[in-house]
Amino acid sequence: MKNFSIEHLHTATLPAVRNVIFINGFLNETHADFTEWLASESALDATSNVYGVQWPSQSMADISEMMNALLQRKWGALLKNPWHRAMKNAEKAGHALGAALSQMTLPVTLVGHSLGCRVIYYALRHTKCAVDDVILLGGAVGNQSQDWENAARMVNGRIYNCHSMHDDVLKYSYRTSMAWLSAPIGYAPIATQHPKIANIDCSVIITRHGQWKRHYGTIYDQLYKNYQNLDSLFTK
C-alpha cells in the first residue's frame, strides 16, 4: 500500500518481550504524530519495543468541516464525505498491517484510536499471526458482534473496547456517514459475551473524540495495573 509504513518509536530498555504498535485515526496534521501516545509512561514499558503505523488517513479538519455543515443542515456535505475515503484506506492499511505482523518475532499488542481501530479490525481478519492484546479507543468501526467474535480468533489475550457515550464525532458524524446503518464500537459497546472481548465504559473521563490518546495512560493503568473488576472501571 502506498504511504503505509511502520515507524520505530522506542526501544525497550530491558530485554524486549513484546512489540506495541500504535495506530492513529484522523490526523491533526498531514503526518501522523505519536506524541500523545508516547507522553504516557505506560506506553514506554521497559520491556516493550514501540512502533507507530503511518497510513493515509484524512485530517480532523475535514471531519470538523463536515460536522459544521451537518449542524447547518447542509446535506450536500455528505457528497464529499471524508469518512468514505478514509474507511477504504483503513481497510487497505489493515491488509498491509496484517501481513507485517507475520514478520515480527515477538508477541504484539495493537493499540488504535478512531479509524486506527478499523485498521486493526482488518489486520486481524487478514493476518496469519495471532496477537496478544488489542486496545481500541473510540473505535470508528461497526460493533457487529459476529464480526468481532471472528476477529477474536486471532487474539491470544483480550480485545478491550473502550467506548464513551459523549463521543459526538462517532455519535453524529460517523453514524450519519453510514446512513445510521452502523453503530461504532467507540460509542456503542459490542453486544457479546465472548470471553476475549471486554467493553470498557470510559464516559466518565472521555467527553470528546480527541481526548482518547491523552488518556491512554489512565486507561492502560486501569486495564493492567489497577485491574480488579472490569465491570467497575471508570464508574462513579
Secondary structure, 3 states (H helix, E strand, C coil): CCCCEEEEEECCCCCCCEEEEEECCCECCCCCCCHHHHCCHHHHCCCEEEEEEECCCCEHHHHHHHHHHHHCCCHHHHHHCHHHHHHHHHHHHHHHHHHHHCCCCCCEEEEEECHHHHHHHHHHHHCCCCECCEEEECCCCECCHHHHHHHHHHECCCEEEEECCCCHHHHHHHHHHCCCCCCECCCCCCCCCCCCEEEEECCCCCCCHHHCHHHHHHHHHHHHHCCCCHHHCCCC
